[in-house]
Amino acid sequence: MLLAIDIGNTHTVFGVWDGEKWRAVWRRGTNPAVTEDQVAVWLKGAFDLSEIEYPVQRVVCASVVPPANDAIERMSRRWFGVEPIFVTGSSNLGIEVRYNPPSAVGADRIANALAALAKWKPPIIVVDFGTATTFDAISQDRAYEGGAILPGVTVSSQALIHRAAQLPQVAYKAPEKAIGTSTVESLQSGIMYGYAGAIDHLAHKMGIELGGGETVVATGGLGRLFVDLCDSIDVYDADLTLDGLRIAYGILAAQ
């Protein structure tokens, strides 16, 4: 089995691929201080709860938190007896990266582009809703052009609430009307409709620069909340990054 690991700033996602499908996908908080043994114990519990055999033959990882990489390397070697493959912006994956420099592109963004190209005809825009909301633009000639980085909806809303003493915590839910008739509705309107508008505007401008005809794909934990709010989003794919890592492993392992 293949264990794919996407280490993000807030959460780390683990996916188990059996050669045909994702048997299970788990999330835990990212903690650079965690040890390889703690990761292994947590994983063993997740495998057992999902009734999946623990042995893993292959490990692939994308990380935007370098201090967390060491525990994954040690865990893979000690508990699975395999050398993990780390995907980076400089990995030779058959995609021309026009970012400057290519090594500065987050590994998860490259994985997203790789999976998107395997599923849809370019041009493609991938919108990944995480700690930051990232936009990845893939051109008609299948090159990674670059994108945009927007503060994530949680980061943005929490910053506002923490700086304003009288504003309450609210659920990420769009109200029935844009004109809020209470503080809670007003916040929800601004957060949800305002953020959806930002997504649509950026996607629209990128689409023009890509020449039109683009497919806009959303992914990430909060992405499903905005699919119906954004006119620009064509499809939501929860496992896009993991699929990219799976594809990347096959390419890099053969080199």
VENSUL-V685565 format. One record per residue. N is the residue number from 1. NEAR is the number of other ideal C-beta (glycine too) atoms within 10 Angstrom. Layout:
# VENSUL-V685565
n=N near=NEAR
n=N near=NEAR
This chain:
# VENSUL-V685565
n=1 near=17
n=2 near=20
n=3 near=24
n=4 near=27
n=5 near=24
n=6 near=27
n=7 near=24
n=8 near=24
n=9 near=15
n=10 near=15
n=11 near=15
n=12 near=22
n=13 near=24
n=14 near=22
n=15 near=22
n=16 near=23
n=17 near=23
n=18 near=12
n=19 near=8
n=20 near=6
n=21 near=8
n=22 near=16
n=23 near=16
n=24 near=15
n=25 near=17
n=26 near=16
n=27 near=15
n=28 near=14
n=29 near=9
n=30 near=20
n=31 near=14
n=32 near=12
n=33 near=8
n=34 near=17
n=35 near=13
n=36 near=17
n=37 near=13
n=38 near=13
n=39 near=22
n=40 near=18
n=41 near=13
n=42 near=15
n=43 near=21
n=44 near=12
n=45 near=11
n=46 near=18
n=47 near=21
n=48 near=11
n=49 near=10
n=50 near=12
n=51 near=8
n=52 near=15
n=53 near=11
n=54 near=14
n=55 near=10
n=56 near=19
n=57 near=10
n=58 near=19
n=59 near=23
n=60 near=27
n=61 near=24
n=62 near=26
n=63 near=21
n=64 near=18
n=65 near=14
n=66 near=10
n=67 near=12
n=68 near=21
n=69 near=16
n=70 near=12
n=71 near=20
n=72 near=22
n=73 near=15
n=74 near=16
n=75 near=24
n=76 near=24
n=77 near=14
n=78 near=11
n=79 near=18
n=80 near=19
n=81 near=10
n=82 near=13
n=83 near=10
n=84 near=19
n=85 near=18
n=86 near=19
n=87 near=26
n=88 near=15
n=89 near=17
n=90 near=14
n=91 near=22
n=92 near=8
n=93 near=22
n=94 near=11
n=95 near=18
n=96 near=12
n=97 near=21
n=98 near=13
n=99 near=18
n=100 near=9
n=101 near=9
n=102 near=16
n=103 near=11
n=104 near=10
n=105 near=22
n=106 near=24
n=107 near=23
n=108 near=26
n=109 near=25
n=110 near=27
n=111 near=29
n=112 near=31
n=113 near=27
n=114 near=25
n=115 near=24
n=116 near=23
n=117 near=19
n=118 near=12
n=119 near=13
n=120 near=18
n=121 near=12
n=122 near=19
n=123 near=23
n=124 near=23
n=125 near=27
n=126 near=27
n=127 near=27
n=128 near=26
n=129 near=23
n=130 near=25
n=131 near=17
n=132 near=19
n=133 near=26
n=134 near=23
n=135 near=20
n=136 near=26
n=137 near=23
n=138 near=26
n=139 near=18
n=140 near=14
n=141 near=9
n=142 near=15
n=143 near=17
n=144 near=24
n=145 near=19
n=146 near=17
n=147 near=23
n=148 near=17
n=149 near=11
n=150 near=18
n=151 near=14
n=152 near=22
n=153 near=22
n=154 near=17
n=155 near=16
n=156 near=18
n=157 near=22
n=158 near=12
n=159 near=11
n=160 near=13
n=161 near=16
n=162 near=9
n=163 near=8
n=164 near=10
n=165 near=6
n=166 near=6
n=167 near=15
n=168 near=9
n=169 near=9
n=170 near=18
n=171 near=9
n=172 near=14
n=173 near=11
n=174 near=18
n=175 near=18
n=176 near=8
n=177 near=10
n=178 near=13
n=179 near=9
n=180 near=16
n=181 near=10
n=182 near=9
n=183 near=12
n=184 near=16
n=185 near=18
n=186 near=16
n=187 near=21
n=188 near=19
n=189 near=18
n=190 near=16
n=191 near=21
n=192 near=22
n=193 near=16
n=194 near=14
n=195 near=25
n=196 near=21
n=197 near=13
n=198 near=17
n=199 near=25
n=200 near=17
n=201 near=11
n=202 near=18
n=203 near=23
n=204 near=15
n=205 near=12
n=206 near=22
n=207 near=18
n=208 near=10
n=209 near=14
n=210 near=18
n=211 near=10
n=212 near=9
n=213 near=10
n=214 near=25
n=215 near=18
n=216 near=23
n=217 near=24
n=218 near=27
n=219 near=26
n=220 near=28
n=221 near=18
n=222 near=16
n=223 near=22
n=224 near=13
n=225 near=20
n=226 near=24
n=227 near=13
n=228 near=11
n=229 near=15
n=230 near=20
n=231 near=12
n=232 near=19
n=233 near=21
n=234 near=15
n=235 near=13
n=236 near=18
n=237 near=19
n=238 near=16
n=239 near=18
n=240 near=26
n=241 near=28
n=242 near=26
n=243 near=23
n=244 near=30
n=245 near=31
n=246 near=22
n=247 near=19
n=248 near=27
n=249 near=21
n=250 near=11
n=251 near=16
n=252 near=15
n=253 near=11
n=254 near=6
n=255 near=8
